[in-house]
Amino acid sequence: MYEPYRIKVVEPLLHTTRRQRKRILKRVGYNPFGIPAEFVTIDLISDSGTGAMTSSQWAAMFQAREDFAGQTSHEDFVTKARSITGFPHVLPVHQGRAAENILFKTLLEPGDTVAANTHFETTRGNIESIGCRAIDLPSDEPPFLGNVDVGAFEKLNRGRSKVKILVMTLTNNIKGGQPVSMENIDDAKIAARRSGTLLVFDASRFTDNAYLIKEYTKSRNSIGQICRRMFRAADILYLSSKKTGLSNIGGLICVRTKDLYDRLSQEIIRQEAYPTSGGLAARDVAAMATGLVDSMEEDLLRAHIGQVRSLAYALKQNGVEVFEPVGGHAVVIVQKAPDRHAAFALAAAIYLESGIRVGVFDDTVRLAVPRRVYTDKHLAYTAQTVSRVYHKDLPHLRLVHKPSEFYNFFARFTEIAQRKV
């Protein structure tokens, strides 16, 4: 299928020399997150906030009025978010991490337990900073590898420490965006109700999840119908609009009760700004509103997920082992080498070879594909380069800085020798 859009604005790709890239790698301690973006040619480190916005979004941004409270863009945003999610109360925030920080501070007390299909690193950090436990309960039944293990959740709740919140991330960020099935959502809802646990959705890639449900189950329902069906199960919903919301910034919190809405509004004005802006300019709220509607378009979802799958296929054709089934937003490479720093070594070698930046998460290399940014030819070139590096000797890295938190983002290394793989 061809891309369901045409390109209106372009920008040049940046090019560097191998000598420049080698110097940069040494300076940033061989951690791809430290590489300045001005020295990156193709950037696959994240799909969060890196997608291309539409002409409709840019037009909405120009038309938005910048007022302190009661912005017209806020009214439009709330109307569209209510229609898509089915939740009566909607609050904008500046991104997903702000949403979870505000929610967890409002709902949790030190010593509480939060379970999830899998916590992303920053979600875990927000929970543990309050003095709470974050426990992963992933399922391993393909093709819905994002499912939560409901049996393990019920067993955990029979222990001395009850689970206060069950977080279901749609899609589960682990292994490149693995989907959660409708059956698992329903089972989690029943188990959570029975135990008095709040069921909270991190729906940052909710349209990906809906698309994969539709594809895997051969459903005739629309993406919008599947989303509303998913969201009916949740007590609370939050998301980052920087993923399938198709915006460069923003997020939201949706709740069902006026009491919780009022409590969160007070926390938002304390941490972010007046609740009708959520710490955003009115133009960003306007872009979010338009992006939420655009995100439901099935052709766009098919095109983006198709790009991810094409990249995975090209890598496999060249002998690179990738995690399967391939997720909704990224390709994850299965490491050949056994040592813990091999993922950083491969990421560094890919950048040194080509200027392509990839991410390292959970000791694996992840190639996240931004939405509507790179062409199939860009990704074909990426596959060729990564495949070539994958089969070479990698640098041997030694850890020289181990941060107390957020290891993948802040660890630093030095190269000490070459090794065979």
C-alpha positions in Angstrom: 0.0 0.0 0.0 1.2 3.5 -0.8 1.4 6.2 2.0 -2.1 7.7 2.6 -0.7 11.3 2.5 1.5 13.6 0.4 4.4 15.5 1.7 4.1 19.3 1.9 7.2 20.4 3.8 10.6 18.8 3.9 13.9 19.4 5.7 17.4 18.2 4.8 18.9 15.2 6.4 22.0 15.9 8.4 25.3 14.3 7.5 28.5 13.8 9.5 31.8 12.2 9.0 32.9 9.0 10.7 35.6 10.9 12.6 32.9 13.3 13.9 30.7 10.4 15.0 33.6 8.6 16.7 34.4 11.8 18.7 30.8 12.3 19.7 30.4 8.7 20.9 33.4 9.0 23.2 32.1 12.4 24.5 28.7 11.0 25.4 30.0 7.7 26.9 28.6 5.5 24.1 25.0 6.1 25.2 22.8 7.0 22.2 20.5 9.2 24.3 23.4 11.6 24.8 24.1 12.2 21.1 23.1 15.7 20.0 20.3 15.6 17.5 22.2 17.9 15.1 24.6 15.0 14.5 22.0 12.4 13.8 21.0 11.5 10.2 18.1 9.1 10.8 16.6 9.1 14.3 14.9 6.0 15.5 15.5 6.4 19.2 11.8 7.1 19.9 8.4 7.6 18.3 7.4 9.9 21.1 6.8 13.5 20.0 8.9 12.9 16.8 6.1 12.4 14.3 5.1 14.9 11.5 2.0 16.9 12.1 -0.7 17.5 9.5 -1.6 20.8 7.8 -4.8 20.7 9.7 -2.9 20.6 13.0 -0.7 23.5 12.0 -3.7 25.5 10.9 -5.4 24.9 14.2 -2.2 26.1 16.0 -2.2 29.4 14.1 -5.9 29.9 14.8 -5.7 29.3 18.5 -5.9 32.3 20.9 -3.5 32.5 23.7 -5.5 33.2 26.9 -4.8 32.2 30.5 -8.1 30.4 31.1 -11.2 29.3 29.2 -9.5 28.9 25.9 -11.6 27.9 22.9 -9.0 25.3 22.0 -9.7 23.7 25.4 -13.4 23.4 24.7 -12.7 21.8 21.4 -10.1 19.4 22.9 -12.4 18.3 25.7 -15.4 17.7 23.3 -13.3 15.5 21.0 -11.6 13.6 23.8 -15.0 12.8 25.4 -16.3 11.6 22.1 -13.3 9.3 21.6 -12.8 8.0 25.1 -16.4 8.0 26.5 -15.1 9.6 29.7 -17.0 12.6 31.1 -14.1 14.5 32.7 -11.0 15.4 30.7 -7.9 17.3 31.8 -5.0 18.3 29.5 -1.4 18.0 30.7 1.9 18.7 29.0 2.8 15.1 28.5 2.2 11.5 29.7 4.8 11.6 32.5 3.1 14.6 34.0 -0.2 12.7 33.9 1.1 9.7 35.7 3.0 11.8 38.2 -0.1 13.8 39.1 -2.3 10.7 39.2 0.0 8.7 41.4 0.6 11.5 43.8 -3.1 12.0 44.2 -4.1 8.3 44.4 -1.2 6.5 46.2 0.3 6.5 49.6 3.7 5.2 50.6 3.7 1.4 50.9 1.0 0.9 48.2 1.4 -1.6 45.5 0.9 -0.9 41.7 0.8 -3.8 39.3 1.1 -3.6 35.5 1.4 -5.6 32.3 4.9 -4.0 32.3 5.9 -0.7 33.8 7.9 1.6 31.5 11.1 2.9 33.2 9.7 6.4 34.0 6.4 5.0 35.2 8.2 2.8 37.6 10.3 5.8 38.7 7.2 7.9 39.4 5.7 5.1 41.5 8.8 4.3 43.5 9.5 8.0 44.2 6.3 8.0 46.3 7.6 5.0 48.3 5.3 2.5 46.5 6.1 -0.9 44.9 5.8 -1.4 41.1 5.3 -5.0 40.1 5.3 -6.4 36.5 2.8 -9.1 35.7 3.3 -9.8 31.9 1.6 -12.6 30.0 3.4 -14.6 27.3 0.6 -15.8 25.1 1.1 -14.6 21.5 -0.1 -12.7 19.5 -1.3 -10.5 22.5 2.0 -10.4 24.3 1.0 -7.1 26.0 -1.6 -8.9 28.1 -1.4 -8.8 31.9 -1.3 -12.1 33.8 -4.7 -11.9 35.5 -4.1 -15.1 37.5 -0.8 -13.6 38.9 -2.7 -10.4 39.7 -5.3 -12.3 41.7 -2.7 -14.4 43.5 -0.8 -11.1 44.4 -4.1 -9.7 45.8 -4.5 -12.7 48.0 -1.3 -11.8 49.8 -0.8 -9.4 52.6 -0.4 -6.4 50.4 -3.4 -5.6 48.2 -2.9 -4.0 44.8 -4.1 -0.4 44.8 -3.8 0.2 41.1 -3.6 -2.1 38.1 -2.0 -0.3 35.1 -2.6 -1.6 31.6 -0.5 0.0 29.0 -2.1 0.0 25.5 0.0 -1.0 23.6 2.5 -2.4 26.0 5.7 -0.5 25.3 7.8 -3.6 26.0 9.3 -5.3 22.9 8.2 -2.5 20.6 4.5 -2.1 21.4 2.8 -5.5 22.0 -1.0 -5.4 22.0 -3.5 -6.2 24.7 -6.5 -8.3 23.8 -10.1 -7.3 24.5 -10.6 -10.5 26.4 -7.7 -9.7 28.7 -9.1 -6.2 29.3 -12.4 -7.7 30.2 -10.8 -10.2 32.5 -8.7 -7.6 34.2 -11.8 -5.4 34.7 -13.6 -8.3 36.5 -10.6 -9.1 38.6 -9.9 -5.5 39.6 -13.6 -4.9 40.5 -13.6 -8.0 42.7 -10.5 -6.9 44.6 -11.4 -3.2 44.8 -8.4 -2.3 42.7 -8.5 0.8 40.4 -8.0 -0.2 36.7 -6.0 2.5 35.0 -5.1 2.6 31.3 -1.9 4.2 30.0 -3.4 4.6 26.5 -0.5 6.4 24.9 -0.7 4.1 21.8 -4.3 3.2 22.0 -5.1 3.4 18.3 -2.2 0.9 17.6 -3.8 -1.4 20.1 -7.2 -1.1 18.5 -5.8 -1.7 15.0 -4.0 -4.8 16.1 -7.1 -6.1 17.9 -9.1 -5.5 14.7 -6.4 -7.3 12.6 -5.8 -10.3 14.8 -9.5 -11.0 15.5 -10.7 -10.0 12.0 -13.2 -7.6 13.6 -15.5 -5.6 11.4 -15.8 -2.8 14.0 -14.2 0.5 13.3 -11.1 1.8 15.2 -13.4 4.2 17.1 -15.8 1.5 18.1 -12.9 -0.8 19.3 -11.4 2.2 21.3 -14.7 2.9 23.0 -15.1 -0.8 23.8 -11.6 -0.9 25.4 -12.1 2.3 27.4 -15.4 1.2 29.0 -13.4 -1.1 31.2 -11.2 1.5 32.8 -11.8 3.6 35.9 -9.1 6.1 34.8 -7.3 6.8 31.6 -4.2 8.8 30.8 -2.0 9.1 27.8 0.8 11.0 26.1 -0.4 12.6 22.9 3.1 12.4 21.6 2.6 8.8 20.4 -0.5 7.8 18.4 -2.0 11.1 19.4 0.2 12.5 16.6 1.3 15.6 18.4 4.8 16.8 19.3 3.8 17.6 22.9 0.8 17.1 25.2 -1.2 14.5 27.1 -4.5 14.0 29.0 -6.1 12.5 32.1 -9.7 11.2 31.9 -11.8 10.3 35.0 -15.4 9.3 35.7 -16.1 11.2 38.9 -16.4 14.9 39.5 -14.7 14.6 42.9 -11.5 13.1 41.4 -11.7 15.6 38.6 -11.7 18.5 41.2 -8.8 16.9 43.1 -6.7 16.5 40.0 -7.5 20.0 38.9 -6.0 21.4 42.1 -2.9 19.3 41.6 -2.6 20.4 38.0 -2.8 24.1 38.9 -0.1 23.4 41.5 2.3 21.6 39.2 1.4 22.6 35.6 -0.8 25.6 35.0 -4.5 26.6 35.0 -6.4 23.3 34.3 -7.8 24.4 30.9 -4.2 24.6 29.5 -2.5 21.9 31.6 0.9 23.6 31.1 0.5 23.9 27.4 0.1 26.8 25.0 -3.4 27.0 23.5 -1.9 26.2 20.1 -0.6 22.9 21.4 -4.0 22.0 22.9 -5.5 22.8 19.5 -2.9 20.5 17.8 -3.7 17.8 20.3 -7.5 18.0 19.6 -7.0 17.6 15.8 -4.4 14.9 16.3 -6.7 12.8 18.4 -9.3 12.7 15.6 -6.6 12.1 12.9 -5.2 9.2 15.0 -8.4 7.2 14.4 -7.8 7.0 10.6 -7.2 3.3 9.8 -5.2 4.0 6.6 -2.6 6.0 8.7 -2.4 3.2 11.2 -2.0 0.6 8.5 0.7 2.6 6.8 2.7 3.2 10.0 2.5 -0.4 11.3 3.3 -1.5 7.8 6.5 0.5 7.8 7.5 -1.1 11.1 6.8 -4.6 9.7 8.7 -3.9 6.5 11.7 -2.8 8.5 11.6 -6.0 10.5 11.2 -8.1 7.3 14.2 -6.4 5.7 16.3 -7.0 8.8 15.3 -10.7 8.9 16.1 -11.1 5.2 19.7 -10.0 6.1 20.1 -12.4 9.0 19.2 -10.1 11.9 17.1 -11.8 14.6 14.2 -9.6 15.7 11.6 -10.1 18.4 8.3 -11.5 17.0 5.5 -10.9 16.6 6.6 -7.4 15.7 5.0 -4.7 17.7 3.0 -1.6 16.7 5.7 1.1 16.8 9.2 -0.4 16.9 11.4 -3.3 15.9 13.4 -4.9 18.7 16.6 -6.7 17.9 17.5 -10.0 19.7 21.1 -9.7 20.9 23.6 -12.3 19.8 26.1 -11.4 22.6 25.4 -12.5 26.2 26.9 -9.6 28.1 24.8 -6.8 29.5 26.4 -4.0 27.5 26.0 -5.6 24.1 22.9 -3.5 23.3 24.8 -0.3 23.9 27.7 -1.6 21.9 25.5 -2.4 18.9 23.7 1.0 19.1 27.1 2.7 19.2 28.4 0.7 16.2 25.3 1.5 14.2 25.7 5.2 14.9 29.4 5.1 14.1 28.8 3.3 10.8 25.9 5.5 9.5 24.8 8.3 11.8 21.6 6.4 12.5 20.5 6.6 16.1 18.6 3.8 17.8 17.4 3.3 21.3 18.4 0.9 24.1 15.7 -0.3 26.4 15.8 -3.3 28.8 19.2 -4.3 27.4 17.8 -4.6 23.9 18.2 -2.4 20.8 14.9 -0.8 19.6 14.2 0.9 16.3 11.2 3.1 16.9 9.6 4.5 13.7 8.3 8.1 13.9 4.9 8.6 12.2 5.0 10.1 8.7 8.6 11.1 8.9 10.8 8.7 7.0 10.2 7.1 3.6 10.4 3.4 2.8 13.8 4.1 1.2 15.1 5.6 4.4 14.1 2.4 6.3 15.5 0.2 3.6 18.8 2.0 4.0 18.5 1.6 7.8 17.9 -2.2 7.4 21.0 -2.5 5.2 23.2 -0.6 7.6 22.0 -2.3 10.8 22.4 -5.7 9.2 25.9 -5.0 8.1 26.9 -3.8 11.6 25.0 -6.7 13.3 27.3 -9.3 11.7 30.5 -7.4 12.6 32.7 -7.4 15.7 31.3 -4.9 18.2 33.2 -2.6 20.6 33.8 -3.9 24.1 32.3 -1.4 26.5 33.1 -1.0 30.2 30.6 0.8 32.5 32.1 4.0 34.0 28.9 5.6 35.3 26.0 3.7 36.7 23.2 6.1 37.6 21.0 5.4 40.6 17.9 5.7 38.4 17.0 5.5 34.7 20.0 3.4 33.7 19.3 3.3 30.0 19.1 7.1 29.8 22.2 8.1 31.8 24.7 5.1 31.9 28.1 6.0 30.4 30.8 3.6 29.1 34.3 3.6 27.7 35.6 1.3 24.9 38.3 -1.0 26.1 38.9 -3.7 23.4 37.5 -5.5 20.5 35.8 -8.9 21.0 34.4 -11.6 18.8 30.6 -12.3 18.7 
